[in-house]
Amino acid sequence: MADEHKPFVPQNVEMREFTIGTLVLGLVMTVVLGAANAYLGLKAGQTIAATYPAAVISMAWLRLRKGTILQENIARTAGSIGESVAAGAVFTLPAFIIAGAWPSFEGPGAYLKSTVLMIIGSVLGVLFVSLVRRAMVEDRTLPFPESTAAAEIHKAGQRGGGAAKYLFMNMITGGAIILGSTLNLFAFSKDFLVNIGQIGLSKVRLGAGAAANALGTGGVTKLSTPDTSPAYIGVGYILGPSVASLNFAGSLFAWGFMVPLLIYFLGPQLATFLPPDAPMSSWDATSVSVWRFIVRPIAVGGMLVGAVFTMFRMREKIGAGLARAVRELSAKPTEASKMARTERYMASKSVFMLIGVTFIAMAALYVSFAGMKAGLTAAVVMLIAGFFFCVVSGYLVGMIGSTNNPISGITLSTLIVAALLMVALGVSGESGVIAVLGVAAVVCVAAAVAGELLQDFKVGYILGGTPRTIQLVELVAVVVAALVMYFPLLILYKANIAHGGTGFGDPALSAPQASLMAFLAKGIVGGDMAWPLVIVGIFLGLTMILLQVKSPMLVSVGMYLPFGTTSAIFLGGMIRWLADSIAEKRGYNDAQMARFGNVGVLIASGLIAGEALMGLVTSAIALVPTSSGEPIDIGKFFQGAPGSENYFNHPSYLMSLAVIGFITWLLVKVPLANAGDPNEPAPPAAMM
């Protein structure tokens, strides 16, 4: 038949696919790339799909060992799934600490609870999507853009060595830049305090006459420069100018409109919280508090509307995905012995049995968290919502790729349903909060893993991989990732506390999605919801929909993130716009644009991974006590004796501008220089 699918490796060809060495390579990548994304998710609220770096690394390594294309596929499959586990972890686990449901993130108890939640969510994600794998992978109406790109990269042969050069060299560059910032060779960012009126003199009259009532106004707000962060700039470059601009618009609205307006009117009252004759610098923490406790709840309302609006826009696709899932479940299985190699996958009986075992373990965990009533309710809600949203996640990945999969919106919807159900059942207090967050954690991890796995299934379908091998490798990989993903979070948590932070949820580790989960769970179940502020945010979200804003969710997330973070991401998006504009002006053809785009994405990915890994290293160093018992602060390495003053006590942001200029040159000049000859054939495009 002309329309019959023909995999790259024919189904009757027996080729080396699974080996212990290939699995170990994949597991190392899943731990490293997962840890890097954990860092990025906590700092910036963003994660970057690991499929492309994993594909490049696997090709570069296996090329040296004369590996097969199916081995490369298995290594990439195992290596990329850690990012999904990390996304689920950083979006939800810190919420237990922020909400006060767990007293600390340290100790064996926190490790056990965190790891079990991640394992349950990861395994269920693999099992749930396995039930609908055939229906969705073989659906030709689903384009699977990132799967197609990954498969084309593998089919391009052994070009991984040259591509790996850009990735690894810029991992070193990104790590060196953030180390220089940590050593205070240059300023990471710079804050400016700005008077908004003048306390005692500024007034707003509520009438036209001289005797009209007047409100005393005035205060001090702050503005920040973009963070000198290779990772944030790299994220913006990969997201592109449109998405980066939406994210920055939210932050600009928060810090350029909401915070100054609130401080202008609340300034006289806020001044009473400060010591008499307090210096202007005292307003720094005050303006941050206004943003955190007034503006952020408004952003919560916007996120809620954004989540519902996203699901509404996807309603037809969701319905189609569920219909396919039901048809697949009701179909009669073919005998395994008659199946071609490319059709062999785990038997449905095995999948259902493992789902049952995992459900029992999950119910026992929830009961231990929150008691019998809340625990069993949470387990049932999770099973139903988990399957539903895993199918939704898989379908969305088929349409738009895992990079654009709105996992946070999916998790928000689950959390709200679970929280309202707990209230309806009369479950309240800490047990209800823990149960709701437990459901959110498992669903978030499951949905993220399900989407990534379905993407890997599609790559295997194109290349001619064995589905059962992919499933088994993914099960091993997600369990390994879940066993170790707690530690990057712990390192960052303890290092933040050692430097005067709160652990999770402060400007240093904003964890915006987890903060939102904690806020909602505690507010709805615990009866501590700032409803007027949230309602204002809901109307703000509705206004954005009426104005046809492309993504109200992304704008609201921008309101939730620190200004220095979003402005750096925006700067990366503008650098991408500049590079694209130059490439278009030069009249590059499709082949040149593909080479130019590939190199740019590889450089950005290297900068992201380099900063993330160096951030973990410096955070780990900060946990090593000195002879005095104080933690090591490598930022004081060049500052001299206490009380002494030199350049390193107040590093210049002008040096930071030079570093940003170098990053700009790297992301513009190098990709343009590697566009190649217009007559060269096109390489596979990195569809990020």
C-alpha positions, -999 to 999 in steps of 0.1 A, spaced: 0 0 0 13 35 -9 2 49 25 17 21 45 41 34 72 77 23 65 101 28 94 137 39 88 149 5 101 126 -21 85 106 -42 110 121 -75 98 157 -62 105 172 -73 138 196 -45 149 215 -40 182 192 -17 202 193 -23 240 227 -27 257 238 -20 293 262 7 281 234 24 261 212 24 292 239 37 315 246 66 290 209 74 290 207 73 328 237 96 332 221 121 308 187 119 325 203 127 359 225 156 346 199 172 323 172 166 349 193 183 376 200 212 352 163 217 345 155 215 383 178 244 388 163 264 359 127 256 370 133 268 405 151 300 394 131 310 364 99 289 364 109 275 330 123 242 318 138 234 284 132 201 266 162 178 269 155 159 237 178 178 214 209 179 237 203 142 246 202 134 209 234 153 202 253 138 231 241 102 224 252 105 187 286 120 197 293 92 222 279 62 203 297 74 171 330 67 189 317 32 199 302 24 165 267 23 179 235 18 158 208 43 152 185 24 174 210 25 203 211 63 198 174 64 200 173 43 233 200 65 249 182 97 239 149 83 251 163 75 285 183 107 286 155 131 279 129 118 304 147 133 334 136 168 323 100 157 327 105 143 362 124 175 371 95 197 358 69 178 378 92 180 409 100 217 408 65 227 399 49 209 429 73 196 456 84 230 469 47 238 475 46 215 505 73 237 522 58 270 510 23 260 523 38 249 556 25 213 551 60 199 556 82 215 583 114 211 563 128 198 531 157 181 548 160 146 563 151 110 554 113 117 557 113 145 532 134 124 508 111 94 511 79 114 506 93 134 477 107 103 460 76 82 464 55 109 449 78 113 419 80 75 414 43 70 415 37 99 391 64 89 367 53 52 366 17 61 361 26 85 333 44 57 315 16 32 321 -13 56 312 2 67 279 11 31 271 -27 24 269 -32 49 241 2 47 224 -10 30 192 -40 52 186 -20 84 190 13 76 175 -3 62 143 -27 91 140 -15 110 110 -34 141 119 -10 147 148 22 162 134 45 155 164 69 184 153 96 177 179 95 139 173 99 144 136 128 167 142 145 143 166 141 114 142 155 135 113 185 144 135 192 107 141 187 98 105 212 125 94 239 101 104 270 108 124 270 146 123 267 146 161 304 152 166 304 186 150 271 196 167 284 184 201 312 209 198 289 239 201 270 223 230 300 214 251 321 245 245 292 267 255 285 246 286 320 257 297 312 293 287 279 294 306 295 278 337 325 302 336 302 333 333 280 324 362 311 314 383 325 349 375 293 365 388 294 343 419 330 354 426 318 391 422 340 397 392 309 416 379 275 423 392 247 398 386 222 426 386 216 461 398 186 476 416 176 512 414 153 528 441 129 554 426 108 580 445 71 578 437 60 611 450 72 623 484 59 611 517 44 640 537 41 663 507 23 643 479 -15 641 480 -44 631 459 -75 652 464 -109 635 462 -127 666 450 -122 698 431 -123 722 461 -95 732 484 -114 717 514 -119 683 496 -106 652 514 -71 644 504 -51 611 506 -15 613 517 6 595 491 42 588 482 68 561 486 98 544 471 97 516 446 126 497 428 136 488 393 161 461 383 184 456 354 184 423 335 202 395 353 236 386 339 225 350 334 235 329 304 207 305 313 180 331 313 193 347 281 195 312 265 159 304 275 147 336 259 167 328 227 150 294 225 116 307 233 119 334 207 108 371 208 70 365 208 69 342 238 96 361 257 78 393 251 46 380 266 64 368 296 82 401 300 49 420 295 35 405 327 66 415 347 65 450 332 29 453 342 37 441 378 68 462 384 61 492 361 24 497 369 11 477 399 39 480 424 45 518 418 7 524 419 3 505 452 33 521 468 22 555 458 -11 551 476 1 528 505 34 546 510 25 566 541 11 535 558 40 513 547 64 539 561 51 532 596 65 497 594 100 511 589 122 526 617 122 564 621 145 581 597 151 548 578 174 552 548 159 550 513 175 515 509 150 502 535 122 504 509 139 476 489 124 449 510 91 468 513 86 470 476 94 433 473 67 425 499 41 445 481 49 426 449 49 392 467 18 396 489 -4 419 468 6 416 432 13 379 432 -23 369 444 -36 391 416 -14 371 392 -29 339 407 -64 350 394 -49 356 360 -33 322 360 -66 305 369 -83 322 340 -54 314 317 -55 277 327 -93 274 321 -90 293 288 -62 270 276 -82 239 284 -113 255 267 -93 262 235 -81 226 235 -116 211 241 -120 195 207 -85 180 208 -91 167 243 -123 151 232 -107 135 202 -78 122 224 -102 106 249 -123 90 221 -91 74 207 -81 62 241 -115 45 246 -114 28 212 -78 16 219 -88 1 252 -118 -17 237 -98 -31 207 -89 -68 207 -52 -73 212 -32 -92 186 -13 -123 197 22 -112 207 38 -140 187 23 -127 155 34 -91 160 62 -76 140 92 -63 161 80 -27 157 45 -37 170 56 -54 202 47 -35 233 38 -43 269 7 -64 272 -24 -46 284 -28 -70 313 6 -62 325 -1 -25 322 -34 -27 341 -18 -49 368 10 -23 373 -16 5 374 -34 -14 402 -3 -20 422 7 17 418 -28 28 428 -26 8 460 8 23 469 -5 57 461 -36 53 483 -15 41 512 8 71 507 -21 96 507 -37 80 537 -4 83 556 -3 120 545 -38 131 553 -59 103 569 -83 77 556 -111 100 542 -89 126 525 -63 101 514 -87 77 497 -106 106 481 -73 120 468 -62 86 454 -95 82 434 -93 118 421 -57 113 411 -64 80 392 -92 96 372 -76 130 367 -42 114 361 -54 93 332 -75 122 317 -46 147 318 -20 122 306 -40 116 275 -45 154 272 -7 159 276 1 133 250 -23 148 225 -9 183 230 26 170 225 15 155 193 2 189 182 27 214 195 56 194 210 67 189 246 84 223 249 51 240 246 30 216 266 11 236 293 19 212 322 13 240 348 -22 247 334 -30 210 335 -18 207 371 -37 239 381 -70 224 368 -64 192 388 -55 211 420 -86 232 418 -109 202 413 -92 183 441 -93 213 465 -130 220 459 -138 183 463 -120 183 496 -141 213 508 -173 196 496 -164 165 516 -157 186 547 -120 179 547 -101 210 558 -69 221 575 -35 207 570 -46 172 560 -67 186 532 -38 208 520 -14 179 520 -39 157 501 -45 183 474 -8 189 469 -2 152 468 -27 149 439 -12 178 421 24 165 425 15 130 411 -6 144 382 20 170 373 48 144 371 26 119 353 14 144 327 49 156 320 63 121 317 33 110 295 39 137 270 76 131 268 71 94 264 46 97 237 70 119 219 97 92 223 72 66 210 67 86 179 105 89 173 108 51 177 78 46 153 96 67 127 130 51 132 118 15 136 124 10 173 108 -17 195 80 -1 216 84 -26 244 121 -18 247 113 19 248 87 13 276 110 -8 297 139 17 294 116 46 302 103 28 334 139 23 345 149 59 336 120 75 354 126 55 386 163 64 386 155 101 379 129 101 408 154 85 431 180 113 426 159 144 417 154 153 454 191 161 458 194 190 434 164 205 450 178 199 485 212 215 475 195 246 462 171 248 492 199 245 518 222 269 500 195 295 498 188 292 535 226 294 542 226 327 524 196 342 543 168 330 521 136 311 530 145 280 510 117 280 484 95 308 472 117 339 477 133 360 449 164 338 448 144 306 443 110 319 432 95 285 422 65 304 407 44 273 398 50 257 432 42 290 450 9 292 431 0 255 440 7 263 476 -13 295 475 -43 278 460 -43 246 481 -39 266 513 -64 292 503 -92 270 492 -89 242 517 -74 261 546 -98 290 543 -70 316 540 -76 327 504 -71 364 496 -103 363 474 -106 400 466 -71 401 451 -77 368 433 -110 381 419 -92 412 406 -68 389 389 -97 369 374 -110 401 358 -75 409 346 -74 375 329 -108 380 313 -96 414 301 -66 398 284 -89 373 267 -111 401 254 -80 419 242 -70 387 224 -37 383 242 -21 352 228 -14 336 262 -30 351 294 -13 324 313 22 334 302 16 371 310 3 361 345 34 339 351 55 370 341 38 390 369 49 362 393 86 362 383 113 387 395 118 415 370 155 407 366 146 372 355 119 381 329 139 410 315 169 387 309 146 362 292 132 391 271 167 401 262 174 366 249 143 368 228 154 401 214 188 386 205 170 359 187 150 385 168 182 403 159 198 372 146 168 361 126 164 396 111 200 396 99 196 360 85 165 371 66 181 402 53 210 382 39 184 361 20 194 327 35 175 298 19 158 270 39 190 249 42 211 279 55 183 289 79 182 253 93 220 253 99 219 288 114 190 278 137 206 245 148 238 262 159 220 290 177 198 265 197 229 244 205 248 274 218 218 285 239 213 250 252 250 249 262 248 282 280 217 270 299 232 236 309 265 252 318 250 278 342 227 252 357 254 227 364 278 254 378 250 267 400 246 232 415 283 230 421 286 264 438 254 256 458 270 223 470 302 242 479 282 266 500 270 236 522 306 228 532 312 243 567 344 262 575 364 257 607 342 283 624 311 264 614 299 290 589 291 278 554 316 287 526 306 318 507 327 318 476 313 352 467 336 366 495 367 350 481 382 382 467 365 406 492 393 406 518 390 408 555 356 417 571 352 455 570 376 461 542 364 477 510 375 469 474 360 464 439 347 429 448 325 443 476 306 464 450 313 449 415 304 470 385 274 464 363 293 479 334 314 447 334 281 429 333 271 448 302 303 437 286 295 401 294 260 405 280 275 419 249 298 389 246 267 365 249 249 386 223 279 382 199 280 345 206 243 340 198 243 362 167 277 360 151 285 323 155 252 309 141 253 334 112 289 323 104 278 287 103 249 291 79 271 275 52 268 275 14 233 279 -1 240 248 -23 247 225 7 218 201 16 196 211 45 203 194 79 175 185 102 160 216 119 160 218 157 124 224 163 125 237 198 
